[in-house]
Amino acid sequence: MLARKWADTAALRAAQWGLVTSAQFQQHGVTRSDQLRLRNTGLLIPVANGVMREADRTGEGFLASAQLAWVSAVRDLTPSQRLSAAHPDCVLTGTTALAVHGLGRPGEGLPQLAITRPRNNGGRTTTTTRYLYRSTALSWDDVVIIDGLPVFTPAAAIRDLGQDNRGHLVDDLAGYFADIAIAAADHPDRESIVAAIAACGARLRPAVCDVRTILDRVYRKAGVTDDGLMAATIWGGLWQRRFTADRAHRIVATALSVALDVIAGRTDDDLGAALTRLLERNGEARKCVVPDCEWWAVEQDQCSAHAMQRRRARVLLDPSGPNSVTPAPPRSGHGWWGHLDDDGETIACHECGERFRALTRTHLETHDLTAREYKQRHGIEQRIGLVSTEVREQRQHLVATNPRFSDRFRRNPDAPRLADLPPALEDNSH
């Protein structure tokens, strides 16, 4: 009888790389007493809580650990039931997935599985798996099946690593990403891998993953050894802050693709010239059209500071100009509707006409208004600070020069941007 039950579970064990759980055994009529007899006869050996392996199967290496982690995550369903579900229950991700794809070394510790489960459900820990919780359902679009094991695509696994902004999964994340990029030089999904690395590297804090370290390692692997060239381009200054987040991602992805083409032997272009074109101030990137401004043009031929100033329309006189056919905006108290009366050092209060370096809460309380109510009454956008240009520039300088403030107040690339001025005022807002 026991031999027949053992034979009935042969297909299940073969589909799970020789692994089987106690719950699956019971569904096939193998009681706990039968399981104990199979273990005593030497056919099974316990490998985890509620999971056993055939004695003649080897269980060494990171791939065997990944298989054990996936089986032990859901113990009451068969592989066919799990792989035919509408959404994956759990998928290999992070360094484990990249190691399965042959792009990097597996991380130290337990295999990493992405799973949809709220954190307030206890967040159970096991001896076989490290769970990376997700708030949304997993999708088969980001999954490939390798030897019966669901594995995230390299780009999806890299995005999961990018969420680890404290360095818990990989100690040297920048170096790890650089090795992944080099290993992906001939990979068919190279473009998506490069785009994912560029997105993670450009938005994470430099203390965790500095994109300049990634570019430095990749370009040195490609044969660029000129430290002067590196200092003028990759290492130089705060070039990442001279671009919007999307444009910085594109620049990093392009720079990585050029270097990987050289590593893969697909081109003989001069990498030094390519770096100069991408990152040097006098290269392909355009300068701001404002005279004597040396910053990059990021929006409508203006740098980020002048573009923001154009949107805020900090003017003292009639924005339409004395000889313009554009009608003047309506008055709003002691100023123009939707504009800050800013002369560079002070701004005027629309309520009383007095000038201050900043309209503080204390002053606005004298008019029985909050800052939000004041802006709504006079048509000023809520994201515009009630401070003069001098105070604003001092704060920007503090953010740009102090690393502690820079990490805390860096602009969120996913946040909504300020709306442009109406077309009637756009041409005369400079």
C-alpha positions in Angstrom: 0.0 0.0 0.0 2.8 2.4 0.9 4.7 1.6 -2.3 1.6 2.4 -4.3 1.1 5.7 -2.6 4.8 6.5 -3.2 4.4 5.7 -6.9 1.3 7.9 -7.1 3.3 11.0 -6.0 6.2 10.4 -8.4 4.9 12.9 -10.9 4.4 15.6 -8.2 7.9 15.0 -6.9 9.4 15.2 -10.4 7.6 18.5 -11.1 9.1 19.9 -7.9 12.7 18.8 -8.3 12.3 16.0 -5.8 10.6 18.2 -3.2 7.3 17.5 -1.6 5.4 19.0 1.3 3.4 17.4 4.0 0.2 19.1 2.9 0.6 17.7 -0.7 1.3 14.2 0.7 -2.0 14.3 2.7 -3.9 15.4 -0.4 -2.7 12.2 -2.1 -3.6 10.0 0.9 -0.1 9.8 2.4 -0.7 10.2 6.2 1.8 11.5 8.7 2.5 7.9 9.8 3.3 7.0 6.2 5.6 10.0 5.8 7.5 8.9 9.0 7.9 5.4 7.5 9.2 6.8 4.3 11.7 8.9 6.2 12.8 5.9 8.3 13.3 3.8 5.2 15.7 6.4 3.8 13.5 7.5 0.8 12.9 11.1 2.2 14.9 13.5 4.2 13.5 16.7 5.9 14.9 19.9 4.5 12.6 22.5 6.0 9.5 22.8 8.2 6.9 20.7 6.4 9.1 20.1 3.3 11.0 16.9 2.4 13.3 16.0 -0.4 14.1 12.6 -2.1 17.2 11.2 -0.6 18.9 10.6 -4.0 18.4 14.3 -5.1 21.2 16.8 -4.4 20.2 20.0 -2.6 23.3 22.1 -2.9 23.8 25.5 -4.7 21.7 28.6 -4.9 19.4 27.1 -7.5 18.4 24.3 -5.2 17.9 26.8 -2.4 15.6 28.9 -4.7 13.6 25.8 -5.6 13.1 25.0 -2.0 12.1 28.6 -1.2 9.5 28.6 -3.9 8.0 25.2 -2.9 7.9 26.0 0.8 6.2 29.4 0.2 2.9 27.8 -0.8 2.7 24.2 0.5 -0.9 23.2 -0.3 -0.9 23.7 -4.1 0.8 21.8 -6.9 3.1 23.5 -9.4 0.5 23.2 -12.2 -2.1 25.0 -10.0 0.3 27.8 -9.0 1.6 28.4 -12.6 -1.9 28.4 -14.1 -3.3 31.0 -11.6 -4.4 34.5 -12.8 -1.5 36.1 -10.8 1.7 34.6 -9.5 1.7 33.9 -5.8 5.4 34.5 -5.4 8.3 34.9 -7.9 12.1 34.8 -7.6 13.5 38.3 -7.7 16.5 40.5 -6.7 19.9 39.0 -6.7 18.5 35.4 -6.9 16.7 36.1 -10.1 19.7 37.8 -11.7 21.9 34.8 -10.7 19.4 32.5 -12.4 19.6 34.6 -15.5 23.4 34.3 -15.3 24.0 38.0 -14.9 25.4 38.3 -11.4 26.3 36.5 -8.3 23.6 35.5 -5.8 23.3 37.6 -2.8 24.4 36.4 0.6 21.7 34.9 2.7 18.4 33.5 1.8 16.8 33.5 -1.7 14.6 36.5 -2.4 11.0 36.1 -3.3 8.5 38.8 -4.3 5.1 38.2 -2.8 1.9 40.1 -2.5 1.0 40.3 1.1 0.2 43.2 3.4 2.9 44.0 6.0 0.3 44.1 8.8 -0.3 40.3 8.4 2.6 39.5 10.7 5.4 39.5 8.1 6.4 35.9 8.9 10.0 35.0 8.6 11.2 31.6 7.5 14.4 29.7 7.4 14.2 29.2 3.6 13.1 32.6 2.1 13.5 36.3 2.3 10.2 37.9 1.3 10.1 41.2 -0.5 6.5 42.4 0.0 4.6 44.2 -2.7 1.4 46.2 -2.3 0.0 45.3 -5.8 -0.6 42.0 -7.4 2.2 40.4 -9.3 1.9 40.0 -13.1 2.9 37.2 -15.4 4.1 39.9 -17.9 7.3 40.4 -15.8 7.9 36.6 -15.3 9.7 34.0 -17.2 9.6 30.2 -16.4 13.0 28.7 -16.1 13.0 24.9 -15.5 9.6 25.2 -14.0 10.6 28.0 -11.7 8.9 31.5 -12.1 11.6 34.1 -12.2 11.3 37.9 -12.7 12.9 39.3 -15.8 16.2 41.1 -15.3 14.7 44.5 -15.5 11.9 43.7 -13.0 14.5 42.2 -10.6 16.7 45.3 -10.9 13.6 47.5 -10.1 13.1 45.4 -6.9 16.7 45.9 -5.9 16.2 49.7 -6.5 13.5 49.7 -3.8 16.1 48.6 -1.3 17.4 52.1 -0.5 19.1 51.0 2.8 21.5 48.5 1.4 20.0 45.4 3.1 20.1 43.1 0.1 23.5 44.2 -1.5 26.3 46.0 0.3 27.8 47.6 -2.8 24.7 48.2 -5.0 26.5 50.5 -7.4 29.3 47.9 -8.0 26.7 45.2 -8.3 24.8 47.1 -10.9 28.0 47.8 -12.8 28.8 44.1 -12.9 25.3 43.4 -14.1 25.6 46.0 -16.9 28.9 44.5 -18.1 27.5 41.0 -18.0 24.5 42.1 -20.1 26.7 43.5 -22.9 25.6 40.6 -25.2 22.2 39.9 -23.5 19.1 40.0 -25.7 17.3 42.2 -23.1 20.2 44.6 -22.8 18.3 47.8 -23.4 15.7 47.1 -20.8 18.4 46.1 -18.3 20.3 49.3 -19.0 17.2 51.4 -18.7 16.3 49.8 -15.3 19.9 50.3 -14.0 19.9 54.0 -15.1 16.5 54.6 -13.5 17.6 53.1 -10.2 21.1 54.7 -10.1 19.9 58.2 -11.0 17.2 58.4 -8.3 18.8 56.6 -5.4 20.8 58.4 -2.8 24.6 58.5 -3.6 25.3 56.9 -0.2 23.4 53.8 -1.4 24.0 53.7 -5.2 25.9 56.5 -7.0 25.4 56.4 -10.7 28.8 57.9 -11.2 30.3 54.8 -9.6 28.4 52.6 -12.1 29.6 54.7 -15.1 33.2 54.8 -13.8 33.4 51.0 -13.5 31.8 50.3 -16.8 33.9 52.8 -18.7 37.1 51.5 -17.1 36.1 48.0 -18.2 35.6 49.4 -21.7 39.2 50.8 -21.7 38.8 54.5 -20.6 41.6 55.2 -18.1 42.0 58.9 -18.4 41.3 60.3 -14.9 41.2 63.9 -16.3 38.4 62.9 -18.7 36.5 61.2 -15.9 36.8 64.2 -13.7 35.6 66.5 -16.4 32.5 64.3 -17.2 31.5 61.5 -14.9 33.0 62.7 -11.7 32.5 66.4 -12.4 30.4 68.5 -10.1 26.7 68.1 -9.7 25.9 67.3 -13.3 23.0 65.0 -12.3 21.2 68.1 -10.8 21.5 70.1 -14.0 18.9 67.9 -15.7 15.4 66.8 -15.0 15.2 63.2 -13.7 13.9 61.8 -17.0 16.7 63.4 -19.0 19.3 62.2 -16.5 18.0 58.7 -16.9 18.3 58.9 -20.7 21.8 60.3 -20.5 22.9 57.5 -18.2 21.2 54.8 -20.3 22.9 56.2 -23.5 26.3 56.4 -21.8 26.0 52.8 -20.6 24.8 51.6 -24.0 27.8 53.2 -25.8 30.2 51.6 -23.4 28.6 48.2 -23.6 28.8 48.3 -27.4 32.5 48.7 -27.1 32.7 45.9 -24.5 30.7 43.6 -26.8 32.9 44.6 -29.8 30.1 46.1 -31.8 31.7 49.5 -32.4 35.1 51.1 -32.5 33.9 54.6 -31.5 36.0 56.8 -29.2 34.5 56.5 -25.8 36.2 59.7 -24.6 34.5 61.7 -27.4 31.2 60.0 -26.5 31.5 61.0 -22.9 32.3 64.6 -23.9 29.3 64.8 -26.1 27.0 63.5 -23.4 28.3 65.3 -20.3 30.4 68.3 -21.3 28.8 71.7 -21.1 29.8 72.6 -24.7 28.6 69.3 -26.2 25.3 68.3 -27.7 23.4 69.7 -24.7 22.1 73.2 -25.2 22.8 76.1 -22.8 20.2 78.3 -21.3 19.1 81.1 -23.6 19.3 83.6 -20.7 22.5 85.7 -21.2 25.5 84.9 -19.0 23.7 81.7 -17.8 26.1 78.6 -18.0 23.5 76.0 -17.0 22.0 73.3 -19.1 18.7 74.0 -21.0 16.1 71.5 -19.7 12.8 73.1 -20.6 12.0 75.5 -23.6 15.7 76.4 -24.0 16.0 77.5 -20.4 17.7 76.0 -17.3 15.6 74.7 -14.5 16.0 77.9 -12.4 15.0 80.2 -15.2 12.2 77.9 -16.3 10.8 78.0 -12.8 11.2 81.7 -12.7 9.3 82.0 -16.0 6.4 79.9 -14.6 6.3 81.9 -11.4 6.3 85.2 -13.3 8.0 87.2 -10.6 7.3 90.7 -12.0 7.0 94.2 -10.5 5.4 96.0 -13.5 2.6 95.2 -15.8 3.5 91.7 -17.3 2.1 92.7 -20.7 4.6 95.6 -21.1 3.7 99.2 -22.0 3.7 98.6 -25.7 2.2 95.1 -25.8 -1.1 94.3 -27.4 -1.6 91.6 -24.7 -4.2 92.8 -22.2 -2.9 93.3 -18.6 -4.0 90.7 -16.0 -6.6 91.9 -13.6 -5.5 93.6 -10.4 -5.8 91.7 -7.1 -5.5 94.0 -4.1 -2.1 95.8 -4.3 -0.7 93.4 -7.0 -1.5 91.6 -10.2 -3.7 88.5 -10.2 -1.6 85.3 -10.1 1.8 87.1 -9.7 4.2 87.9 -7.0 5.3 91.5 -6.8 9.0 90.6 -6.5 11.8 93.2 -6.9 14.6 90.7 -6.1 15.0 91.6 -2.4 11.4 92.0 -1.2 7.9 91.0 -2.2 4.7 93.0 -1.7 1.7 91.9 0.3 -1.4 91.9 -1.9 -3.5 92.8 1.1 -1.7 95.9 2.5 1.0 96.7 0.0 3.8 96.5 2.5 7.1 94.9 1.4 8.8 92.0 3.2 11.6 89.5 2.5 9.0 86.8 3.1 5.3 86.7 3.9 5.3 84.9 7.2 2.4 83.2 9.0 2.6 86.0 11.6 2.0 88.7 9.0 -0.8 86.8 7.2 -2.6 86.3 10.5 -2.9 90.1 10.8 -5.1 89.8 7.7 -6.9 86.8 9.1 -5.5 84.6 6.3 -3.5 81.4 6.1 -0.9 81.0 3.3 -3.2 78.7 1.4 -6.1 81.1 1.6 -3.9 84.0 0.6 -2.7 82.2 -2.5 -6.3 81.2 -3.4 -7.5 84.8 -3.0 -4.9 86.2 -5.3 -4.5 83.4 -7.8 -1.0 82.3 -6.8 -0.1 78.7 -7.3 0.1 76.7 -4.1 3.6 75.4 -4.8 5.0 78.9 -5.1 6.8 80.1 -1.9 5.9 83.5 -0.6 9.5 84.6 -0.5 11.7 87.0 -2.4 14.2 85.9 -5.1 17.1 86.6 -2.7 15.7 84.4 0.0 14.8 81.7 -2.5 18.3 81.6 -4.0 19.8 81.4 -0.5 17.7 78.4 0.2 18.6 76.8 -3.1 22.3 77.4 -2.4 21.9 75.7 0.9 20.2 72.7 -0.7 22.9 72.4 -3.4 25.9 72.7 -1.1 24.8 70.8 2.0 24.6 67.0 1.4 22.3 66.6 4.4 19.8 69.0 3.0 20.3 67.8 -0.6 19.2 64.3 0.3 16.2 65.5 2.3 14.8 68.1 -0.1 15.8 66.7 -3.5 13.0 67.1 -6.0 10.7 64.1 -6.4 10.7 63.3 -10.1 7.2 61.7 -9.7 5.6 64.8 -8.2 3.3 66.9 -10.4 5.0 69.9 -12.0 3.9 73.5 -12.0 1.6 74.5 -14.9 3.0 76.9 -17.5 1.7 80.4 -17.8 -1.3 81.0 -20.0 -0.4 81.5 -23.7 -1.3 85.2 -23.5 1.4 85.8 -20.9 4.0 83.2 -22.0 5.8 85.3 -24.5 6.2 88.3 -22.2 7.1 86.5 -19.0 10.9 86.7 -19.3 
